[in-house]
C-alpha cells in the first residue's frame, strides 16, 4: 500500500510538470541554436561512473541578444538544434523535442501504484 501512495504522489507531480511544460511550449518562441561546445563530464551511477557530455548551445532572441544554455541531453554529431525560449525571459531557453521529465515521473508513479497492489 505504501508504494501505491508514493506512486500516486509521483503521478500528481508528473502531471503538474507536464502541464507546466505544455504551457511553456505554447508560449515559447522557437529559434535555431548552435552547439558551440561539448564538455566531457564524469557522472556517478551507484558504484559505476561514465563519461557523458554537457552541450553548450548558443541562440539569438528576436531582439538580437545572444544567450547560452547548457544541456546534459547530448545529441552527438548535431551542430544545429531547435531551442524554445520564454519571450518574457529570453535567457530561459530549453532544447525542443525529446521525452519530457513529467512523462517519466508519471510512468514511474503508475508502476509503483500497480506494484503496491501486487505486493
N, C-alpha and C positions, 0 to 999 in steps of 0.2 A: 504494500500500500504506500509506503514511503516513497518508492520510486515513482509511483503514479503522481504523487503530489509534486515532486520535483519536476517531473515531465510536464505537468500542467503549467507550472510556473514558466518553464522554458518555452512552451508553446505560446503563452501570452507575451513573453519577452520577444520572441521571434516575430510574431505578428506585428507587434509595435515597431520593431526595427524595419520590417518590410514596408509598413505604411510610411514611415519616415523616408525611406529610400525612394518609394514611388512618388511621394510629394516632391522630393528634391529633383528627381529625374524630370518631372513635368515642368518645373520652373527653370531648370538649368539651361544654360547656353552651351551648345555643342561647338567644339573647335578642334583643330588638329594640334597635337602636341608632338614634340620631337624628343626622342630618347637621347639624352646628352651624355649619360654615363651609366654603367652597370658596376656596382661596387660589391665585391665578394664579402659575405657576412657568414660567420660560423654560428649556426643555431644548434642548441642542445635540445634533443628529444629523448627525455629519460636518460638512459646511460649512453645513448648514441648521439653523435653530432654529425652534421653535414654542412657543406658549404652551399649556400644559396646566394642569390643576388638581389640587392635592393636596386631599383631602377629609378634614376633621376630623370624627370620629364619636365620640359620647359614648354610653356604655351603663352600665347598673347591674347589678352581680352579685347573686347570691342573698342576700348579706349586707347589701345596700343601699348598698354603696360605689360611687361613680361613677368610671368610668375613661374615658380618652380615647385613641383611636388615630388615626393618620394613614395614609391610603392614597393611593397615586397612581392607583388604579383608580377613575377618575372615573365616576360614574353620574349623568349630568345629570338634573335635574328629579325626583330621588328624595329624599324627606325622611327616610324610614324604611328602614333596611336590616337584614338579619339578620347578627348577629355571633356568632361562635363564640369561646369563651374557655376556657382551661385552668382546671378547678376548683381545682387546687392552686396556681395562679398567675393569679388573675383579671385581672391587668393585661396578660397575654399574650393579646390578642384579635386576631381576623382576620375579614375580611369572608367571609361564606359564599358559596358559588357561584363561578362564573367558571372559567376554564381554569387549571389548576394549572401552575406553572412546570415541574414534572417532566415533564409531557406534552410541552412544547416542547423540553426538553433531549433526551428520548428520540427525538422526531421528527427533530431536527437530527442526532443521532448516527446514526440509521438512514440518513438521507440521505447522510451522509459515508461510511458503510460502503459503500453502493451506489455512490456516486461514486468511491470509492477503487478498486473493482474495475473500473469502466468506463474509468478513465484509464489 
